[in-house]
Amino acid sequence: DGGITQSPKYLFRKEGQNVTLSCEQNLNHDAMYWYRQDPGQGLRLIYYSQIVNDFQKGDIAEGYSVSREKKESFPLTVTSAQKNPTAFYLCASKVTGAETGELFFGEGSRLTVL
Amino acid sequence: QQQVKQSPQSLIVQKGGISIINCAYENTAFDYFPWYQQFPGKGPALLIAIRPDVSEKKEGRFTISFNKSAKQFSLHIMDSQPGDSATYFCAAGGGAGNNRKLIWGLGTSLAVNP
């Protein structure tokens, strides 16, 4: 079945540690996105990539980094510079050029900083 | 700055009743208005979407009403069921190419009592 796989589903880290969240898709979509979700704050865009080897900052990119070396993969690193990293992280993908295209989401990764 | 205002924040409806969630936007350049449904611990999924050239779109028990002059759109869930209990997000899309963005409302938590 086609879809987006995020791992791990739950992750705990100590303050000062970097952590990388995995996102893999087999939908053959060019565009991929990372969102952060906090209670009552909706979805906030961290980074997005329209094509391999290219990505842009979203609204809350500080303290995060990404790479897009393969079409299927868009990992997100939460660095120690992120002041409040505890959140639910969602990866999504979309067909590029489809301005009204559906965003397909993974099941999310919940990061807790101890 | 919240460009898409969603209300209410939470909603409780009896089984068989009508659930109504409202969204208002500011930017007249928006040209795509989707609603996403999210169950606990899962990623959002597209429920229904509308373009501004129509005033209403219906899919099963779900209807979007769109008022371009008032810059408002709403989701109506007819004959609400306990299985509809979820968080609903409205969004508004606009811009072209790499500048195209989806602006999200903060979400409405719907509980349908049996």
Interface residues (C-beta under 8 A of the other chain):
Chain A: I4 G40 Q41 G42 L43 R44 L45 Q50 Q56 L90 A92 E99 T100 E102 L103 F105 G106 E107 G108
Chain B: Q9 D31 Y32 P34 Y36 G41 K42 G43 P44 A45 L46 A49 R51 F89 G93 A96 N98 R100 K101 L102 W104 G105 L106 G107
